[in-house]
Amino acid sequence: MAGSVVLVTLTLGRMHSKRWRVLTGFVGANLLFDAAVGWCPTSVLLHRLGVPTAAECTVRPTA
């Protein structure tokens, strides 16, 4: 998800306004925060939207 946001905001920053690159920096800061602490603010948003985490997904055994 972060990679998609980075690519879109870099494209928008090149085509429309350089202010879009602020969002790119925000995404980068969130990635650094996730690497340092192990928690990303986007995970809260995705959880509230109903997207299951990897721990919540069940793996079916193959036959």
N, C-alpha and C positions, 0 to 999 in steps of 0.2 A: 504494500500500500504506500509506504513512504517513497519508494522509488518512482511510483507513478506520479505522486504529487510533485516530486522534485522535477521530473521531466516536463510535466505540464507547466509548472511555474517558471521554469527556465525558458520554455518556448514563449509563454505569455510575456515574460520580461524582455525577450528579444523583439517580439513583434509589436507589443503595445506600450508597456510602461516598465521602467526598471524597478518600480516599487513592488512588483510581483516577486522579486528576488528576496524580499523580506520574509515571505512565507517559506521560501527555500531554506533560508537560514534558520527559521523556527523548526522546520522538520529536522535539519541537521542537529540542532541543539537537543531535540527530543531523542534522536538516535544516540547521541553521546550520553544523555541522562539514562537511557535504557541500558546502555553498556556498563555504566558505572554503578547503577543501583539495581538494575534488573526489573524495573517497572516503567512502563510507558503510559503517558496520559491517554493515548489513543486506545489502549486496551480497555479503559473504563468506558469510553464512548462505544466501542464495538460490543462490549458486554451488554450495555443498555439497549443497543439496537437488536440484541438477540443472537449475535454471532457467537457460536460455541468456541471455546478454547480447545487447544489440542488435548488437554487433560479431560475435557468433557466428551470428546469424541470417542466412541467405542470402536475398537478394531475387531472386525469379524475374523475368526480363524479360517484359514483356507483348508479345503478338503484335500 
